[in-house]
Amino acid sequence: MLVLTRRANQSIMIGHEIVVTVLEVRGDQVRLGIKAPRSIDVHREEIFAQLQQANRDAAQAPKQQLESLEGFTKPSDGDTEAHKNS
């Protein structure tokens, strides 16, 4: 981990496109400003962890839901033609 000391209104660069600026230091709180391209997501660490968990939960469909889909298949070309002619 890189440890830097910065004062209010001083910045650090991350790569060529991300600027982190110390806006204010008050007691044990530090306000940061982050300037980054829109293509880069910026989240507080605890929010990022919640998003990851929500994505993992959504990707694991309950077994009952998967079993309810058994028997559903993509119709073959013959089935599609039969329905068009009826």
RARAPE-V360933 format. One record per residue. N is the residue number from 1. SS is DSSP state (helix for helix, strand for strand, loop for the rest). NEAR is the number of other ideal C-beta (glycine too) atoms within 10 Angstrom. Layout:
[[N	SS	NEAR] [N	SS	NEAR]]
This chain:
[[1	loop	2] [2	loop	4] [3	loop	4] [4	loop	8] [5	loop	6] [6	loop	14] [7	loop	7] [8	loop	12] [9	loop	10] [10	loop	11] [11	strand	12] [12	strand	13] [13	strand	9] [14	strand	11] [15	loop	8] [16	loop	5] [17	loop	11] [18	strand	14] [19	strand	13] [20	strand	17] [21	strand	15] [22	strand	18] [23	strand	10] [24	strand	11] [25	strand	12] [26	strand	8] [27	loop	5] [28	loop	5] [29	strand	7] [30	strand	12] [31	strand	11] [32	strand	12] [33	strand	12] [34	strand	11] [35	strand	11] [36	loop	14] [37	loop	7] [38	loop	6] [39	loop	6] [40	loop	11] [41	loop	8] [42	loop	11] [43	loop	11] [44	loop	8] [45	helix	7] [46	helix	8] [47	helix	9] [48	helix	12] [49	helix	11] [50	helix	12] [51	helix	12] [52	helix	11] [53	helix	10] [54	helix	10] [55	helix	10] [56	helix	9] [57	helix	9] [58	helix	8] [59	helix	7] [60	loop	8] [61	loop	10] [62	loop	8] [63	helix	8] [64	helix	7] [65	helix	8] [66	helix	9] [67	helix	9] [68	helix	10] [69	loop	9] [70	loop	7] [71	loop	6] [72	loop	6] [73	loop	8] [74	loop	6] [75	loop	10] [76	loop	9] [77	helix	7] [78	helix	8] [79	helix	11] [80	helix	10] [81	helix	11] [82	helix	11] [83	helix	9] [84	helix	7] [85	helix	5] [86	loop	5]]
